[in-house]
Amino acid sequence: MEYQLDLDWDDFLKNYWQKRPVLLKKAFKNFIDPISPDELAGLAMESEIDSRLVSQSQGRWDVSHGPFESYDHLGENDWSILVQAVNHWHEPSSALMTPFRPLPDWRLDDLMISFSVPGGGVGPHFDQYDVFIIQGTGRRRWRVGEKTVLKQHCPHPDLLQVEPFDAIIDEETESGDILYIPPGFPHEGYALENALNYSVGFRAPNGRELINGFADFALAKELGSFRYSDPQLVRREYPADIQESELDALRKMMIGLIEQPEDFKTWFGEFITQSRHELDLAPPEPPYQAGEIYESLHQGETLRRLGGLRVLRVGDTCYINGESLVTEHSAAANALAQHHILTADLFGDALEDPSFLAQLCELINSGYWYFID
């Protein structure tokens, strides 16, 4: 199914993106849920899938993590099942990500889906990333506060909440409504009736993640093997002192590693295309031969990208799930990054090149793309 988002993106980016929360009423007209509560509960029973159950009773919060074996113990109020990265595992749900592609693919993270019974929610909290919360079946009451310093506390070791706040948005959401919340704005939502919610989250790496990631890359590629040197050293009156000029030279050594443009591009392409959640990889058995792929595409068959697979371009290089695709066929590589559904014409003459066809064959045999049939 194709979802049409009724949103003036230029106005939204200018006035709201990373600035102010906003409730977009009926942003999806005639919204149809891509998944049922039973299907979501089934996904939460799978060991590869990240899920949790959040409940409260008489002010006491509880969190348990999947996979779950049964839901028979649950009552009719005050609990939610939350499942991460559903776009990796449920093809119809992944269609909800496409309408947000006016925003950069590299910032898009995953689709979290929750099912809540009346009173169900995770309490007042704030996130460090942008999120669009789509209301599906049912109704939910949302309160959003101003971005301000609030004390945080843990009513359960796996649940971080904030103290009560004054609301700048206090609304009920209905099917097709979208609540956009930038980082740092406290919010709280609870179901008024059985409700499905779809959270399209965005990735915002912090400095620590970037430094850690680049350090791993530098070690793997054996970068930065040059050593500190001081050929102009003079006798020192206070040998215990480290001088500012020495600190400056050491800092420049470290910055110099990051300031190699090609190394930085390669690292970032590999780093940012690695998924933070498991992929639903199902390599074909038996594996395809290159000739079979050539024939299938030319007979009109189409390839679909695996849900959650990150395919991005840095400069002229295409990166797929942490690895670069080295090819002279930039238009074909661009098609792999740009389109989720691929037909023969999008590859141009690249399919006539045995080396590119072999690369495509390897990607398909890895389970990254598959034929729709």
JOCOR-V651810 format. One record per helix or strand. SS is the DSSP state (H for helix, E for strand). FROM is the first residue (numbers start at 1). TO is the last residue. Records with the same first field share a line. If there is no record, write none. Layout:
SS->FROM-TO / FROM-TO
This chain:
E->5-5 / 22-24 / 28-28 / 51-57 / 60-65 / 79-83 / 108-116 / 125-125 / 131-135 / 140-145 / 152-156 / 159-162 / 167-173 / 178-181 / 187-191 / 195-202 / 303-305 / 311-314 / 317-320 / 323-325 / 341-342 / 369-371
H->9-15 / 37-43 / 86-88 / 91-98 / 105-107 / 207-221 / 244-258 / 261-272 / 290-298 / 330-338 / 344-352 / 354-365
